């Protein structure tokens, strides 16, 4: 009897593993998708491990190699300000992009967006109306303008708090590391990234909560958190994965725009947006083309890879195409 009672659970686990295995098998057969995965792993890995993989420090000067074109010693060339290695600065810039976009996705898309989407779709009524109206109000503003306003207003106050932490705790060098910049940009990205996820999860929950297994869970006395996170959320994972992969490119672009406008990571830490701003003129393109081309190519590869990978995941996880 114990074996019979465990059989449905084992079967469910087997089906879940089978679904993930089939999805991965379908994804590996898509050459473009795998090329995107490899590209993202290489670029993100170089950024995450920039402290160990970068050939030079991002502020290390080479005064005898100022504005040097690409060479064996400096594959991406050097910049105008002390002959700093562009490859190292691009790798550290990718690290900043990884940190900021991952924080924005985890806090805004997953924690805030998924939770509010589950609550909105499950309870409906006034709860659904309040969450939907707040999201629509934030989505009504132009995204770039909203990010600029938030980043410009939040950062000065964060700087005061971070300096207070340095003065009253054992934590040092927080301002130099740029903690206030990371937090301000993350808040700006979260402000417009949560509603898209919440709206899609809400629509999925509206369909799932009328199914028989959810009604059976309610009849058996399952608590609301158990129904939300044990029954509704696992069956929405596929759409969450697709939305996250599709929105990563937009978040990367938004972070680059903030850096380009001077509201992103501040010097001396390198930022891809700042690199594009400093090299974005005709004179630089004519004389030091590498200062613009290499950061632009890296940004283009990241955004393109996330976009194509998102399209591939839509096909892989769509039940109608299995």
Secondary structure as UniProt FT lines:
FT   HELIX           2..28
FT   HELIX           31..48
FT   HELIX           50..53
FT   TURN            58..59
FT   HELIX           63..65
FT   TURN            66..67
FT   TURN            75..76
FT   TURN            80..82
FT   HELIX           86..104
FT   HELIX           105..114
FT   HELIX           115..123
FT   HELIX           125..140
FT   HELIX           143..168
FT   HELIX           174..177
FT   HELIX           179..208
FT   TURN            209..210
FT   HELIX           212..219
FT   TURN            220..221
FT   HELIX           224..226
FT   HELIX           227..232
FT   HELIX           234..236
FT   HELIX           237..260
FT   TURN            261..262
FT   TURN            267..268
FT   HELIX           272..279
FT   HELIX           282..287
FT   HELIX           290..317
FT   HELIX           319..321
//
